[in-house]
Amino acid sequence: MTTEVNPSVPAKRDFSFLFALTLLGLLVLLCVVLSIATPSFATGNNISNLLRQGSMIAILAMGQTFVIITAGIDLSVGAVVGFSTVIVAGLMQAGYPIPVAIVITLLVGLAIGCFHAFGIVKMGLPPFIMTLATLTSLRGIGLLMTNGSTINITNDAFTQFSRENFIGIPNLFWMVVIVAIPSFIFLHLSKWGRYLYAVGSNPEAARLSGVSVPRMIFIAYGLSSMFAAFVGVMLAARLGVGNATQGDGWELQAIASTVIGGTSLFGAVGSVHGPLIGAFILATIANGANLLNVNSFWQRIITGVLIIVIVFFDQLRRRNR
């Protein structure tokens, strides 16, 4: 009896590794060029600011990756961020301890993700429509809760954390590391990660193989919204306010980071490290453009071109399978 070996597995791994190295090389090249172009780029203050800027989008992109791997999409993450700033700020204003306020906010995010999954799995709604509806609804709910105003956070211990460093690296960036390690283990080293890829590749085949497709959909959307809620906590700590309009447009940045990081919009292809690098590529472009006084419209054009090029090559790769 002979055992068949699937040659596509190492090929996929090699492609993922080479693509990650290419992205990393692009990020290093950007940093070198900007360091030469403007002396302000390589300063300690600017690098710290760049890491803080990229950290929140990086975590959003990680959560978005879980959803896109299942061939779905989550357009609500920016609204969840803004809504979560209102929740955590309101809880602390009501006198809740910081850990309790954070845990409740994360649970609210998880509940929003489960609501998305319920609409997709049980009601048969397309992910685009379900999460688009939540995007608009959460903005409205948050504005109603605050009567259209902001909630100031007066807890210095909460806000100071986001502005401090640990061994010279901003605390917000360490939050990326804390989220990325279990995310990597979940997606790349556990059976649940394999199930996510299976659902994105062929839901019916996954079901016939014993995978609970609805459960994996709930997990993917639950993680995405919970990561967005965590980003909301980080943003509230950094700005010191809760406002439902914060995070506007961040869903597009998260999706762009995910796609630039090599996650296929067709599902079943993606990693944890790719979107992280993609997020910091976009943050570096934005940071450098600001330092060079480049019109912000060019940043949007560059991001759009990157997405088109990478999705085009993803299609070529799919055709050559």
C-alpha positions as CSV (number, residue, x, y, z in Angstrom):
1,M,0.0,0.0,0.0
2,T,1.4,3.4,-1.0
3,T,0.7,6.7,0.5
4,E,0.0,9.6,-1.8
5,V,1.8,12.8,-1.2
6,N,0.0,16.0,-2.1
7,P,2.7,18.1,-3.8
8,S,0.6,21.3,-3.6
9,V,1.0,21.5,0.2
10,P,4.8,22.3,0.2
11,A,4.3,24.4,-2.9
12,K,1.7,26.5,-1.1
13,R,4.0,26.8,1.9
14,D,6.9,27.9,-0.3
15,F,4.8,30.5,-2.0
16,S,3.5,31.9,1.3
17,F,7.1,32.0,2.7
18,L,8.4,33.7,-0.5
19,F,5.5,36.2,-0.6
20,A,6.1,37.1,3.1
21,L,9.8,37.7,2.4
22,T,8.9,39.8,-0.6
23,L,6.5,41.9,1.5
24,L,9.2,42.2,4.2
25,G,11.7,43.3,1.6
26,L,9.3,45.9,0.3
27,L,8.8,47.3,3.8
28,V,12.5,47.5,4.4
29,L,13.0,49.2,1.1
30,L,10.3,51.8,1.9
31,C,12.0,52.5,5.2
32,V,15.4,52.9,3.6
33,V,14.1,55.2,0.8
34,L,12.1,57.3,3.3
35,S,15.1,57.5,5.7
36,I,17.2,59.0,2.8
37,A,14.3,61.2,1.5
38,T,13.6,62.8,4.9
39,P,15.8,62.9,8.0
40,S,12.6,63.1,10.1
41,F,11.6,59.5,9.3
42,A,14.3,57.6,11.1
43,T,13.9,59.5,14.4
44,G,12.9,57.7,17.5
45,N,9.7,59.7,18.0
46,N,8.5,59.1,14.4
47,I,9.2,55.3,14.5
48,S,7.3,55.1,17.8
49,N,4.4,57.0,16.2
50,L,4.6,54.7,13.1
51,L,4.4,51.6,15.3
52,R,1.4,53.0,17.1
53,Q,-0.4,53.9,13.9
54,G,0.2,50.5,12.3
55,S,-0.6,48.4,15.4
56,M,-4.3,49.0,15.5
57,I,-4.9,48.3,11.8
58,A,-2.6,45.3,12.1
59,I,-4.9,43.7,14.7
60,L,-8.0,44.6,12.7
61,A,-6.3,42.9,9.7
62,M,-5.7,39.8,11.7
63,G,-9.3,39.5,12.6
64,Q,-10.4,40.2,9.1
65,T,-8.1,37.4,7.8
66,F,-10.0,34.8,9.7
67,V,-13.2,35.9,7.9
68,I,-11.8,36.3,4.5
69,I,-10.2,32.8,4.7
70,T,-13.7,31.4,4.9
71,A,-14.5,33.4,1.7
72,G,-16.5,36.0,3.7
73,I,-16.0,39.7,4.5
74,D,-16.5,41.9,7.5
75,L,-17.3,45.5,6.7
76,S,-18.3,46.4,10.2
77,V,-14.9,46.3,12.0
78,G,-14.5,50.1,11.8
79,A,-17.9,50.7,13.3
80,V,-17.2,48.1,16.0
81,V,-14.0,50.0,16.9
82,G,-15.9,53.3,17.4
83,F,-18.8,51.6,19.2
84,S,-16.3,49.8,21.5
85,T,-14.7,53.1,22.5
86,V,-18.1,54.3,23.6
87,I,-18.6,51.1,25.7
88,V,-15.3,51.1,27.4
89,A,-15.4,54.8,28.1
90,G,-19.0,54.6,29.4
91,L,-18.1,51.7,31.7
92,M,-15.1,53.5,33.2
93,Q,-17.2,56.7,33.6
94,A,-19.7,54.6,35.5
95,G,-16.9,53.5,37.9
96,Y,-16.1,50.0,36.6
97,P,-12.5,48.9,37.2
98,I,-10.3,48.9,34.0
99,P,-10.1,45.0,33.7
100,V,-13.8,44.6,34.0
101,A,-14.5,47.4,31.5
102,I,-12.2,45.8,29.0
103,V,-13.6,42.3,29.4
104,I,-17.2,43.5,29.0
105,T,-16.2,45.5,25.9
106,L,-14.5,42.4,24.4
107,L,-17.6,40.3,25.2
108,V,-19.8,42.9,23.4
109,G,-17.5,42.6,20.4
110,L,-17.8,38.8,20.5
111,A,-21.6,39.1,20.6
112,I,-21.6,41.4,17.6
113,G,-19.6,38.8,15.7
114,C,-21.9,36.0,16.7
115,F,-24.8,38.2,15.5
116,H,-23.1,38.4,12.1
117,A,-22.6,34.7,12.0
118,F,-26.3,34.1,13.0
119,G,-27.5,36.3,10.1
120,I,-25.2,34.5,7.6
121,V,-25.7,30.9,8.8
122,K,-29.3,30.9,10.0
123,M,-30.9,33.7,7.9
124,G,-28.9,33.0,4.8
125,L,-27.8,36.7,4.4
126,P,-24.7,37.4,2.3
127,P,-21.7,38.5,4.6
128,F,-21.4,41.7,2.6
129,I,-25.0,42.7,3.4
130,M,-25.0,41.5,7.0
131,T,-21.9,43.4,8.0
132,L,-22.8,46.4,6.0
133,A,-26.1,46.7,7.9
134,T,-24.2,46.4,11.2
135,L,-21.7,49.1,10.1
136,T,-24.5,51.7,9.7
137,S,-26.5,50.5,12.7
138,L,-23.6,50.5,15.2
139,R,-22.7,54.1,14.3
140,G,-26.3,55.1,15.0
141,I,-26.6,53.1,18.3
142,G,-23.3,54.6,19.5
143,L,-24.4,58.2,18.6
144,L,-27.8,57.6,20.4
145,M,-26.0,56.3,23.5
146,T,-23.8,59.4,23.7
147,N,-26.4,61.9,22.3
148,G,-23.9,62.6,19.5
149,S,-21.1,63.7,21.9
150,T,-17.9,62.2,23.2
151,I,-17.2,60.5,26.6
152,N,-14.1,61.7,28.2
153,I,-11.9,59.2,30.0
154,T,-10.4,60.6,33.1
155,N,-8.6,57.4,34.3
156,D,-4.9,58.3,33.8
157,A,-3.7,54.8,34.3
158,F,-5.8,53.7,31.3
159,T,-4.7,56.4,29.0
160,Q,-1.1,56.5,30.1
161,F,-0.6,52.9,29.1
162,S,-1.0,53.6,25.4
163,R,1.6,56.3,25.5
164,E,4.4,54.4,27.3
165,N,7.1,52.1,26.0
166,F,8.5,48.8,27.2
167,I,12.2,48.3,26.4
168,G,11.9,51.1,23.9
169,I,9.0,49.7,22.0
170,P,5.5,51.3,22.3
171,N,3.0,49.3,24.4
172,L,0.5,49.3,21.6
173,F,2.9,47.4,19.4
174,W,3.3,44.8,22.2
175,M,-0.5,44.3,22.0
176,V,0.1,43.2,18.4
177,V,2.6,40.6,19.6
178,I,0.2,39.4,22.3
179,V,-2.6,39.0,19.8
180,A,-0.5,37.6,17.0
181,I,1.1,34.7,18.9
182,P,-2.2,32.9,19.8
183,S,-3.6,33.8,16.4
184,F,-0.7,32.1,14.7
185,I,-1.1,29.0,16.8
186,F,-4.8,28.9,16.1
187,L,-4.6,29.4,12.4
188,H,-1.4,27.5,11.5
189,L,-0.9,24.9,14.2
190,S,-4.4,23.8,15.3
191,K,-7.1,21.7,13.7
192,W,-9.4,24.8,13.9
193,G,-7.2,26.6,11.5
194,R,-7.3,23.8,9.1
195,Y,-11.1,23.7,9.3
196,L,-11.2,27.5,8.4
197,Y,-9.2,26.8,5.3
198,A,-11.4,23.9,4.4
199,V,-14.5,26.0,4.8
200,G,-13.1,28.7,2.5
201,S,-12.0,26.1,-0.1
202,N,-15.2,24.1,-0.3
203,P,-17.9,24.4,2.4
204,E,-19.8,21.3,1.1
205,A,-16.6,19.1,1.0
206,A,-15.7,20.4,4.5
207,R,-19.2,19.4,5.8
208,L,-18.9,16.0,4.3
209,S,-15.5,15.6,6.0
210,G,-17.1,16.2,9.4
211,V,-16.3,19.9,9.8
212,S,-19.1,21.9,11.4
213,V,-19.2,24.8,8.9
214,P,-21.7,26.9,10.9
215,R,-19.4,26.6,14.0
216,M,-16.4,27.8,12.0
217,I,-18.3,30.7,10.6
218,F,-19.3,31.7,14.2
219,I,-15.6,31.4,15.3
220,A,-14.3,33.5,12.3
221,Y,-16.8,36.4,12.7
222,G,-16.6,36.2,16.5
223,L,-12.8,36.6,16.4
224,S,-13.0,39.4,13.9
225,S,-15.4,41.5,16.0
226,M,-13.6,40.7,19.2
227,F,-10.3,41.9,17.7
228,A,-12.1,45.1,16.6
229,A,-13.4,45.6,20.1
230,F,-9.9,45.2,21.4
231,V,-8.7,47.8,18.9
232,G,-11.5,50.1,20.2
233,V,-10.1,49.7,23.7
234,M,-6.6,50.6,22.4
235,L,-8.0,53.6,20.5
236,A,-9.9,54.9,23.5
237,A,-6.8,54.6,25.6
238,R,-4.7,56.5,23.1
239,L,-7.2,59.3,22.5
240,G,-8.7,59.4,26.0
241,V,-12.3,59.6,24.6
242,G,-15.1,57.4,23.5
243,N,-16.8,58.5,20.3
244,A,-18.9,56.4,17.9
245,T,-17.5,58.1,14.8
246,Q,-14.0,56.9,15.5
247,G,-12.6,54.2,13.3
248,D,-14.4,55.5,10.3
249,G,-13.0,53.9,7.2
250,W,-10.8,51.5,9.1
251,E,-12.6,48.5,7.7
252,L,-11.2,49.4,4.3
253,Q,-7.7,49.8,5.7
254,A,-8.0,46.4,7.4
255,I,-9.2,44.7,4.2
256,A,-6.5,46.4,2.2
257,S,-3.8,45.3,4.7
258,T,-5.2,41.7,4.6
259,V,-5.2,41.6,0.8
260,I,-1.8,43.2,0.4
261,G,-0.6,40.6,3.0
262,G,-1.5,37.8,0.6
263,T,-5.0,36.7,1.9
264,S,-7.1,35.7,-1.1
265,L,-10.5,37.3,-1.4
266,F,-11.7,34.0,-2.9
267,G,-11.0,32.2,0.4
268,A,-8.8,29.4,1.7
269,V,-5.5,31.4,1.4
270,G,-4.0,33.6,4.1
271,S,-1.7,33.8,7.0
272,V,-1.2,35.8,10.2
273,H,2.1,37.4,9.4
274,G,1.1,38.6,5.9
275,P,-1.6,41.1,7.1
276,L,0.7,42.3,9.8
277,I,3.3,43.3,7.3
278,G,0.6,44.7,5.0
279,A,-0.7,46.9,7.7
280,F,2.8,48.3,8.4
281,I,3.4,48.8,4.7
282,L,0.3,51.0,4.5
283,A,1.2,52.8,7.8
284,T,4.8,53.5,6.4
285,I,3.4,54.9,3.1
286,A,1.0,57.1,5.0
287,N,3.7,58.3,7.5
288,G,6.3,58.9,4.8
289,A,3.7,60.8,2.6
290,N,2.9,63.1,5.5
291,L,6.6,63.8,6.2
292,L,7.2,64.6,2.6
293,N,4.0,66.7,2.4
294,V,2.6,64.5,-0.4
295,N,-1.1,65.0,-1.1
296,S,-3.1,62.5,0.9
297,F,-5.0,61.6,-2.2
298,W,-1.8,59.9,-3.6
299,Q,-1.9,57.6,-0.5
300,R,-5.3,56.3,-1.6
301,I,-4.1,55.8,-5.2
302,I,-1.0,53.9,-4.1
303,T,-3.1,51.6,-1.8
304,G,-5.6,51.0,-4.7
305,V,-2.8,50.1,-7.1
306,L,-1.2,47.7,-4.6
307,I,-4.6,45.9,-4.1
308,I,-5.2,45.6,-7.9
309,V,-1.7,44.2,-8.5
310,I,-1.8,41.7,-5.7
311,V,-5.3,40.4,-6.5
312,F,-4.3,40.1,-10.1
313,F,-1.4,37.9,-9.2
314,D,-3.6,35.9,-6.9
315,Q,-5.9,35.2,-9.8
316,L,-3.0,34.1,-11.9
317,R,-1.9,31.8,-9.2
318,R,-5.4,30.3,-8.9
319,R,-5.5,29.6,-12.6
320,N,-2.2,27.8,-12.6
321,R,-3.2,25.4,-9.8
